[in-house]
């Protein structure tokens, strides 16, 4: 009986060691992927002034949530404001608002477009991507639905690394502009942690490049952005 307990204890300890080794390897892989992504995208993050007269196909604004009041969250508001600055320095004549509009009760894209229109951006120049359910989906659809080849991506800096890497792997010439206009203290540490995991997830996803959640008909940026209106 005593020998059996000793044997079980040894087996248990070995399992614990194996688990720690596996966890350590996973952490190392995630860290390496994050370092690599940052190294290949950091030079593509520019200021608004550096994007002046860039003449990109579009300015792509990634969704970041709508508050219960129906207004954009602080992060999303800052992304919209940054896209307006880029539009006004001729970074591109077109803006794509890409976000989650998968149900009637939650609508990021109309919230984004309405905000920009209220600030004086012409409705004709603002397109809505109603199926930008993830960063990957937004990038994939920007290329396959809207036909973009050169874009300026607007998001907070912590998120731009992944967005730029996805664009690069999908064959899009992309630059990023940070929309960090204030401190986002609430849950920001959690967002950064989650982003580390998301980078690793999309790194492997980009090996086989699956279609996004939804595709649909192609939309030309030569047309009016109002063709994407659903109201």
For each residue, the residues with C-beta under 8 A, 3 or more apart:
1: 4 5
2: 5 6
3: 6 7
4: 1 7 8
5: 1 2 8 9
6: 2 3 9 10
7: 3 4 10 11
8: 4 5 11 12
9: 5 6 12 13
10: 6 7 13 14
11: 7 8 14 15
12: 8 9 15 16
13: 9 10 16 17
14: 10 11 17 18
15: 11 12 18 19
16: 12 13 19 20
17: 13 14 20 21
18: 14 15 21 22
19: 15 16 22 23
20: 16 17 23 24
21: 17 18 24 25
22: 18 19 25 26
23: 19 20 26 27
24: 20 21 27 28
25: 21 22 28 29
26: 22 23 29 30
27: 23 24 30 31
28: 24 25 31 32
29: 25 26 32 33 200
30: 26 27 33 34 196 197 199 200
31: 27 28 34 35
32: 28 29 35 36
33: 29 30 36 37 199 200 203
34: 30 31 37 38 161 196 199 200
35: 31 32 38 39
36: 32 33 39 40
37: 33 34 40 41 161 162 165 199 203
38: 34 35 41 42 161
39: 35 36 42
40: 36 37 165 168
41: 37 38 44 45 160 161 164 165 168 176
42: 38 39 45 161
43:
44: 41 164 174 175 176
45: 41 42 157 160 164 175 176 177 178
46: 50 51 175 176 177
47: 50 51 177
48: 51 52 82 85 86 89 91 177
49: 52 89
50: 46 47
51: 46 47 48 54 56 86 89 91 152 175 177
52: 48 49 89 90 91
53: 89 90 91
54: 51 90 91 92 152 175
55: 90 91 92 93
56: 51 59 91 92 150 151 152 175
57: 92 94 146 147 148 149 150 151 221
58: 92 94 95 96 127 142 146 148 151 152 221
59: 56 83 86 87 91 92 94 95 96 151 152 154
60: 95 96 98 138 142 148 151 152 153 154
61: 79 80 83 95 96 97 98 112 154 155
62: 79 98 99 132 135 138 153 154 155 159 163
63: 76 97 98 99 100 108 109 112 132 138
64: 72 73 75 76 79 99 108 155 156
65: 72 73 75 76 108
66: 70 71 72 73 76 106 107 108 111
67: 70 71 72 73
68:
69:
70: 66 67 111
71: 66 67 77 111
72: 64 65 66 67 76 77 80 108 111 112 115
73: 64 65 66 67 76 77
74: 77 78 182 184
75: 64 65 78 79 156 179 184
76: 63 64 65 66 72 73 79 80 108 111 112
77: 71 72 73 74 80 81 115
78: 74 75 81 82 156 179 180 181 182
79: 61 62 64 75 76 82 83 154 155 156 179
80: 61 72 76 77 83 84 97 112 115 116 119
81: 77 78 84 85 119 179 181
82: 48 78 79 85 86 154 177 178 179 181
83: 59 61 79 80 86 87 95 116 154
84: 80 81 87 88 116 119 121
85: 48 81 82 88 89
86: 48 51 59 82 83 89 91 92 152 154 177
87: 59 83 84 90 91 92 93 95 121 125
88: 84 85
89: 48 49 51 52 53 85 86
90: 52 53 54 55 87 93
91: 48 51 52 53 54 55 56 59 86 87 152
92: 54 55 56 57 58 59 86 87 95 151 152
93: 55 87 90 125
94: 57 58 59 125 126 127 221 225
95: 58 59 60 61 83 87 92 116 121 125 126 127 225
96: 58 59 60 61 126 127 128 129 142 146 148
97: 61 63 80 108 109 112 113 116 126 127 128 129
98: 60 61 62 63 109 128 129 132 138 141 142
99: 62 63 64 108 109 112 129 130 132 138
100: 63 106 108 109 132 133
101: 106 107 108 109 110 128 130 131 230
102: 106 131 133
103: 106
104: 107
105:
106: 66 100 101 102 103
107: 66 101 104 110 111
108: 63 64 65 66 72 76 97 99 100 101 111 112 132
109: 63 97 98 99 100 101 112 113 128 129 130 132
110: 101 107 113 114 128 230 231
111: 66 70 71 72 76 107 108 114 115
112: 61 63 72 76 80 97 99 108 109 115 116 128
113: 97 109 110 116 117 123 126 128 225
114: 110 111 117 118
115: 72 77 80 111 112 118 119
116: 80 83 84 95 97 112 113 119 121 126
117: 113 114 120 121 122 123 126
118: 114 115
119: 80 81 84 115 116
120: 117
121: 84 87 95 116 117 125 126
122: 117 125 126
123: 113 117 126 224 225 226 229
124: 224 225 226
125: 87 93 94 95 121 122 225
126: 94 95 96 97 113 116 117 121 122 123 225
127: 58 94 95 96 97 146 219 221 225 227 228
128: 96 97 98 101 109 110 112 113 225 228 229 230
129: 96 97 98 99 109 132 138 141 142 145 146 228
130: 99 101 109 228 230
131: 101 102 137 141 212 213 214 216
132: 62 63 98 99 100 108 109 129 137 138 141
133: 100 102 137 212 213 214
134: 137 138 212 213
135: 62 138 139 159 162 163 166 198 202
136: 139 140 166 202 205 212
137: 131 132 133 134 140 141 212 213 214
138: 60 62 63 98 99 129 132 134 135 141 142 163
139: 135 136 142 143 163 166 167 170 172
140: 136 137 143 144 170 209 211 212
141: 98 129 131 132 137 138 144 145 146 212 215
142: 58 60 96 98 129 138 139 145 146 148 151 167 172
143: 139 140 146 147 148 149 170 171 172
144: 140 141 147 215 218
145: 129 141 142 215 216 217 218 219
146: 57 58 96 127 129 141 142 143 218 219 220 221
147: 57 143 144 218 220 221
148: 57 58 60 96 142 143 151 172 221
149: 57 143 172 173
150: 56 57 172 173 174
151: 56 57 58 59 60 92 142 148 167 172 173 174 175
152: 51 54 56 58 59 60 86 91 92 174 175 176 177
153: 60 62 160 163 164 167 174 175 176 177
154: 59 60 61 62 79 82 83 86 176 177 179
155: 61 62 64 79 159 160 163 176 178 179
156: 64 75 78 79 159 160 178 179 180 184
157: 45 160 161 178 180
158: 161 191 192 195
159: 62 135 155 156 162 163 195
160: 41 45 153 155 156 157 163 164 176 177 178
161: 34 37 38 41 42 157 158 164 165 195 199
162: 37 135 159 165 166 195 198 199 202
163: 62 135 138 139 153 155 159 160 166 167 174 176
164: 41 44 45 153 160 161 167 168 174 175 176
165: 37 40 41 161 162 168 169 199 202 203 206
166: 135 136 139 162 163 169 170 202 206
167: 139 142 151 153 163 164 170 172 173 174
168: 40 41 164 165 171 172 174
169: 165 166 206 209
170: 139 140 143 166 167 206 209
171: 143 168
172: 139 142 143 148 149 150 151 167 168
173: 149 150 151 167
174: 44 150 151 152 153 163 164 167 168
175: 44 45 46 51 54 56 151 152 153 164
176: 41 44 45 46 152 153 154 155 160 163 164
177: 45 46 47 48 51 82 86 152 153 154 160
178: 45 82 155 156 157 160
179: 75 78 79 81 82 154 155 156
180: 78 156 157
181: 78 81 82
182: 74 78
183: 188
184: 74 75 156 187 188 191
185: 188
186:
187: 184 190 191
188: 183 184 185 191 192
189: 192 193
190: 187 193 194
191: 158 184 187 188 194 195
192: 158 188 189 195 196
193: 189 190 196 197
194: 190 191 197 198
195: 158 159 161 162 191 192 198 199
196: 30 34 192 193 199 200
197: 30 193 194 200 201
198: 135 162 194 195 201 202
199: 30 33 34 37 161 162 165 195 196 202 203
200: 29 30 33 34 196 197 203 204
201: 197 198 204 205
202: 135 136 162 165 166 198 199 205 206
203: 33 37 165 199 200 206 207
204: 200 201 207
205: 136 201 202 208 209 210
206: 165 166 169 170 202 203 209
207: 203 204
208: 205
209: 140 169 170 205 206
210: 205
211: 140 215
212: 131 133 134 136 137 140 141 215
213: 131 133 134 137
214: 131 133 137
215: 141 144 145 211 212
216: 131 145
217: 145
218: 144 145 146 147
219: 127 145 146 223 227 228
220: 146 147 223
221: 57 58 94 127 146 147 148
222:
223: 219 220 227
224: 123 124 227
225: 94 95 113 123 124 125 126 127 128 228 229
226: 123 124 229
227: 127 219 223 224
228: 127 128 129 130 219 225
229: 123 128 225 226
230: 101 110 128 130
231: 110
